[in-house]
Amino acid sequence: MKVKVGRPVTLFLRDGRRLEGRFSGWSGDAGAASSAADGLPLREESVKLATRSGEVTIHAEEIARVSVSVSRGKVTGLLAGAAMDALAIAVFAYGMEGMVASALGEVAFGSSVHAAVEWFHKERIAGRTADLTDTLKVFDADWYAQNLEPLVFSERESKDSLAEKGRGMLQLYVESANGIKPVAVEQPFELDLADPETGEVLDVRLRGIIDLVEEGETLVDLKTAARTLEQGGLERHLQLSTYALAFFLLHGVIPKLRLDMLLKTAKPRLERHETTRTLEDLGWTARLIAATEQAIVTEHFYPNPSWRCSECEYFAHCQRWRG
């Protein structure tokens, strides 16, 4: 997916502002060599947005999150890396698993659950009692906002059914709080990527956000899902590996890792999967990120078959791919 000129876009800025308008192009070094009408260039400094009050230019460093209206709904992605650099485009536009949202209502649903969980933990960090009723109010408000624009739901789901499911899942999550005090929630990180085994700097600026940091150097990723984790999925979980890599490069310690999964089963379930990574694992992850960045720069995009293929608008293109 590439963002075309005229596409409705909402920019969420790091200073808390929200700008709505239509994408009108890019400015920066690469912009001189690439027409904005061709879509999303790979390296840019600023995004230009046509708003009701006129065209505005926003520097990449100011952008925290982007919401783009597409034919099947809304795409929302946290920009990682130097916002508009090649790795950010991987996160925002090309669907690296676990880092970018799709156009489905299930993703907006996950965002609303995350908003409520974030509030819950921030209250705990502040030393206040996080009340279930107030946590559900946060979810209800965010879910209402998510549905102000049309979302695409599966045949078995709807706005109301997911609202009910979300409340049940959050009740289970709050009542299952493990008593370990959170240290940080939605913790940002930014660093120069390096191979932790060799110390080689890999010329990629990596920026991201860790869902939850608990006492004891435990990093937690929270997922909402319809099914439990597949065999081997925990060891291959790239987002947890990236968390651990960033933490090691910043602090010199390999952290403990945990994947919390809130399952949208008939009766909501919460699964907590603990794992860790070796130094070799972190080196592999660093090299993968660097190689992915280089592939994007050279516009080499490969099929990534998964259960998502049945609902992907690019499925036919992948089927025709021959290298």
C-alpha positions as CSV (number, residue, x, y, z in Angstrom):
1,M,0.0,0.0,0.0
2,K,1.3,3.5,-0.9
3,V,-0.2,6.7,0.2
4,K,-1.5,8.6,-2.8
5,V,-2.0,12.4,-3.2
6,G,-5.5,13.3,-2.0
7,R,-5.8,10.5,0.4
8,P,-7.4,11.5,3.8
9,V,-4.8,11.4,6.5
10,T,-4.7,12.2,10.2
11,L,-1.3,13.0,11.8
12,F,-1.0,12.5,15.6
13,L,2.0,14.7,16.7
14,R,4.3,14.2,19.6
15,D,3.2,17.4,21.3
16,G,-0.4,16.1,21.5
17,R,-1.8,17.9,18.5
18,R,-3.9,16.1,15.8
19,L,-4.0,17.4,12.2
20,E,-6.5,16.2,9.7
21,G,-6.4,16.8,6.0
22,R,-5.4,15.2,2.7
23,F,-2.0,14.0,1.8
24,S,-0.4,16.5,-0.7
25,G,3.2,15.3,-1.0
26,W,6.6,15.1,0.6
27,S,9.4,17.5,1.0
28,G,13.1,16.6,1.4
29,D,16.0,15.3,-0.5
30,A,14.2,12.3,-2.0
31,G,11.2,14.5,-2.9
32,A,13.3,16.2,-5.6
33,A,13.8,12.9,-7.3
34,S,10.4,11.3,-6.8
35,S,7.0,12.7,-7.7
36,A,4.5,12.7,-4.8
37,A,1.9,11.4,-7.2
38,D,4.0,8.2,-7.5
39,G,3.2,7.4,-3.9
40,L,5.3,7.0,-0.8
41,P,9.0,7.7,-1.3
42,L,11.4,5.8,0.9
43,R,13.4,8.6,2.5
44,E,11.8,12.0,3.3
45,E,12.1,14.8,5.8
46,S,8.5,16.1,6.0
47,V,5.0,15.3,5.0
48,K,2.7,18.0,3.4
49,L,-0.9,18.0,4.4
50,A,-3.8,20.0,2.9
51,T,-6.0,21.1,5.7
52,R,-9.1,23.4,5.9
53,S,-6.8,26.3,6.9
54,G,-4.3,25.7,4.2
55,E,-1.3,23.4,3.4
56,V,1.0,22.6,6.3
57,T,4.4,20.9,6.3
58,I,5.2,18.6,9.3
59,H,8.7,17.4,9.9
60,A,9.1,13.7,10.4
61,E,10.4,14.0,13.9
62,E,7.2,15.6,15.0
63,I,5.0,12.7,14.0
64,A,4.1,10.0,16.5
65,R,1.3,8.2,14.7
66,V,-0.5,8.2,11.3
67,S,-4.0,7.2,10.4
68,V,-4.8,6.8,6.7
69,S,-8.2,6.1,5.1
70,V,-8.0,3.3,2.6
71,S,-10.6,1.5,0.5
72,R,-11.2,-1.2,3.1
73,G,-11.2,1.0,6.2
74,K,-8.5,2.7,8.2
75,V,-4.8,1.9,8.6
76,T,-3.1,3.1,11.7
77,G,0.6,2.5,12.4
78,L,3.2,3.5,14.9
79,L,6.1,4.9,13.0
80,A,9.4,3.2,14.0
81,G,12.8,4.5,13.0
82,A,13.3,8.1,12.0
83,A,9.6,8.5,11.3
84,M,9.8,8.8,7.5
85,D,12.9,6.7,6.9
86,A,12.9,3.3,5.1
87,L,12.3,1.3,8.3
88,A,9.4,3.5,9.1
89,I,7.9,2.8,5.7
90,A,8.2,-0.9,6.5
91,V,6.3,-0.4,9.7
92,F,3.7,2.0,8.3
93,A,3.2,0.9,4.7
94,Y,4.4,-2.6,4.1
95,G,3.0,-4.6,7.0
96,M,5.9,-5.9,9.1
97,E,4.0,-8.3,11.5
98,G,3.2,-7.0,14.9
99,M,4.1,-3.4,14.0
100,V,1.4,-2.1,11.7
101,A,-2.3,-2.2,11.7
102,S,-4.5,-3.4,8.9
103,A,-7.7,-1.9,7.6
104,L,-9.9,-4.3,9.7
105,G,-12.1,-3.5,12.6
106,E,-10.2,-6.1,14.7
107,V,-7.2,-3.8,14.6
108,A,-9.2,-0.8,15.8
109,F,-10.6,-3.1,18.5
110,G,-7.1,-4.0,19.6
111,S,-6.2,-0.3,19.8
112,S,-9.1,0.4,22.1
113,V,-8.2,-2.5,24.4
114,H,-4.6,-1.2,24.5
115,A,-5.8,2.3,25.3
116,A,-7.7,1.0,28.3
117,V,-4.8,-1.2,29.5
118,E,-2.4,1.8,29.2
119,W,-4.7,3.9,31.4
120,F,-5.0,1.0,33.9
121,H,-1.2,0.7,34.3
122,K,-0.6,4.4,34.4
123,E,-2.9,4.6,37.3
124,R,-1.0,1.8,39.1
125,I,2.3,3.6,38.4
126,A,0.9,6.8,39.9
127,G,0.0,4.8,43.1
128,R,-3.7,5.0,42.5
129,T,-6.2,2.2,42.6
130,A,-7.2,1.4,39.0
131,D,-10.9,0.8,39.1
132,L,-12.5,-1.6,36.7
133,T,-15.4,0.7,36.0
134,D,-13.1,3.5,35.0
135,T,-11.0,1.2,32.9
136,L,-14.1,0.1,31.0
137,K,-15.1,3.8,30.5
138,V,-11.7,4.4,28.8
139,F,-12.4,1.5,26.5
140,D,-15.9,2.6,25.7
141,A,-14.8,6.1,24.8
142,D,-11.9,4.9,22.6
143,W,-14.1,2.4,20.8
144,Y,-16.7,5.1,20.1
145,A,-14.0,7.3,18.6
146,Q,-12.6,4.4,16.5
147,N,-16.0,3.9,15.0
148,L,-16.5,7.5,13.9
149,E,-15.1,6.3,10.6
150,P,-16.5,3.2,9.0
151,L,-14.6,0.0,9.9
152,V,-14.6,-3.4,8.2
153,F,-15.8,-6.3,10.4
154,S,-15.8,-10.0,9.8
155,E,-19.1,-11.7,9.2
156,R,-19.1,-13.0,12.8
157,E,-18.3,-9.6,14.4
158,S,-19.9,-6.2,14.7
159,K,-19.3,-3.0,16.6
160,D,-21.6,-4.0,19.4
161,S,-20.4,-7.6,19.7
162,L,-16.8,-6.4,19.9
163,A,-17.7,-3.8,22.5
164,E,-19.2,-6.5,24.7
165,K,-16.2,-8.8,24.0
166,G,-13.8,-6.0,24.9
167,R,-15.4,-5.3,28.2
168,G,-15.2,-9.0,29.1
169,M,-11.6,-9.2,28.1
170,L,-10.7,-6.1,30.1
171,Q,-12.5,-7.4,33.2
172,L,-10.5,-10.6,33.0
173,Y,-7.2,-8.6,32.5
174,V,-7.8,-6.2,35.4
175,E,-8.9,-9.0,37.8
176,S,-5.9,-11.1,36.7
177,A,-3.3,-8.3,37.5
178,N,-0.3,-10.2,38.8
179,G,0.6,-7.7,41.5
180,I,4.0,-6.9,40.0
181,K,4.3,-3.1,39.8
182,P,4.7,-1.7,36.3
183,V,7.7,0.5,35.8
184,A,6.6,2.1,32.5
185,V,3.8,1.8,30.0
186,E,4.1,2.7,26.3
187,Q,7.8,3.2,26.9
188,P,9.5,4.8,23.9
189,F,13.1,4.0,22.8
190,E,15.4,5.4,20.2
191,L,18.9,4.2,19.3
192,D,21.4,3.5,16.6
193,L,21.1,-0.1,15.6
194,A,24.2,-2.3,16.2
195,D,25.0,-6.0,16.1
196,P,25.3,-6.9,19.8
197,E,27.7,-9.8,19.1
198,T,30.2,-7.8,17.1
199,G,29.5,-4.2,18.1
200,E,29.2,-3.2,14.4
201,V,27.0,-0.1,13.9
202,L,24.4,-1.0,11.2
203,D,23.5,2.5,9.9
204,V,19.8,2.2,10.9
205,R,18.1,4.5,13.4
206,L,15.6,2.4,15.4
207,R,12.7,3.9,17.3
208,G,9.8,2.1,18.9
209,I,7.5,1.7,21.9
210,I,7.4,-1.1,24.4
211,D,3.9,-1.9,25.7
212,L,4.8,-2.5,29.3
213,V,7.9,-2.7,31.5
214,E,7.6,-4.4,34.8
215,E,9.9,-4.7,37.8
216,G,12.7,-7.2,37.4
217,E,13.5,-6.0,33.8
218,T,10.6,-7.8,32.3
219,L,9.3,-6.4,28.9
220,V,5.7,-7.3,28.0
221,D,3.9,-7.2,24.7
222,L,0.1,-7.3,24.8
223,K,-1.9,-8.8,22.0
224,T,-5.6,-9.3,21.3
225,A,-6.2,-12.4,19.2
226,A,-8.9,-14.8,18.1
227,R,-6.6,-17.9,18.5
228,T,-3.8,-19.0,20.8
229,L,-0.2,-18.8,19.8
230,E,1.0,-21.3,17.2
231,Q,3.7,-23.8,18.0
232,G,7.1,-22.0,17.9
233,G,5.5,-18.6,17.7
234,L,6.9,-17.4,20.9
235,E,10.5,-18.1,19.9
236,R,9.9,-16.5,16.5
237,H,8.1,-13.4,17.9
238,L,9.9,-10.6,16.2
239,Q,8.5,-7.8,18.3
240,L,9.7,-9.4,21.5
241,S,13.1,-9.9,19.9
242,T,13.2,-6.3,18.9
243,Y,12.2,-5.2,22.4
244,A,15.1,-7.3,23.9
245,L,17.6,-6.0,21.3
246,A,16.8,-2.4,22.0
247,F,16.9,-3.0,25.8
248,F,20.3,-4.7,25.5
249,L,21.8,-2.0,23.4
250,L,20.5,0.7,25.8
251,H,21.3,-1.1,29.1
252,G,23.7,-3.9,28.4
253,V,21.3,-6.5,29.9
254,I,19.2,-9.1,28.2
255,P,15.7,-8.7,29.7
256,K,13.0,-11.2,30.5
257,L,10.2,-11.3,28.0
258,R,6.5,-12.0,28.2
259,L,3.7,-12.1,25.7
260,D,0.2,-11.5,27.2
261,M,-2.6,-12.6,24.9
262,L,-6.2,-11.7,25.5
263,L,-8.2,-14.2,23.4
264,K,-11.5,-13.3,21.9
265,T,-12.9,-16.7,22.6
266,A,-16.6,-17.4,23.6
267,K,-15.4,-17.0,27.1
268,P,-12.4,-14.6,27.1
269,R,-9.1,-16.0,28.1
270,L,-5.8,-14.5,29.2
271,E,-2.6,-16.4,28.4
272,R,0.8,-15.3,29.6
273,H,3.8,-16.7,27.8
274,E,7.3,-16.1,29.3
275,T,10.4,-16.4,27.2
276,T,13.9,-14.9,26.7
277,R,16.5,-14.4,24.0
278,T,20.2,-15.2,23.7
279,L,22.9,-12.8,22.5
280,E,22.9,-14.8,19.3
281,D,19.2,-14.3,18.9
282,L,19.7,-10.5,19.3
283,G,22.4,-10.5,16.7
284,W,20.2,-12.3,14.2
285,T,17.4,-9.8,14.9
286,A,19.7,-6.8,14.3
287,R,20.9,-8.3,11.0
288,L,17.4,-9.0,9.9
289,I,16.3,-5.4,10.6
290,A,19.3,-4.0,8.7
291,A,18.7,-6.4,5.8
292,T,15.0,-5.5,5.7
293,E,15.8,-1.8,5.7
294,Q,18.2,-2.3,2.7
295,A,15.6,-4.4,0.8
296,I,13.1,-1.5,1.2
297,V,15.6,1.1,0.1
298,T,16.2,-1.0,-3.1
299,E,12.4,-1.6,-3.4
300,H,12.7,-5.4,-3.1
301,F,9.4,-6.6,-1.5
302,Y,8.8,-10.3,-1.1
303,P,5.6,-12.3,-0.5
304,N,5.0,-13.2,3.1
305,P,2.4,-16.0,3.1
306,S,0.3,-16.3,6.2
307,W,-3.3,-16.9,7.3
308,R,-3.9,-13.2,6.4
309,C,-3.6,-13.9,2.7
310,S,-7.3,-14.7,2.3
311,E,-8.3,-11.1,3.2
312,C,-5.3,-9.2,1.6
313,E,-6.0,-7.0,-1.4
314,Y,-2.5,-7.8,-2.7
315,F,-3.0,-11.6,-2.7
316,A,-3.2,-11.8,-6.5
317,H,0.0,-9.9,-6.9
318,C,1.8,-12.3,-4.6
319,Q,0.5,-15.2,-6.6
320,R,2.0,-13.8,-9.8
321,W,5.3,-13.0,-8.1
322,R,8.3,-14.6,-9.8
323,G,11.1,-12.6,-8.3
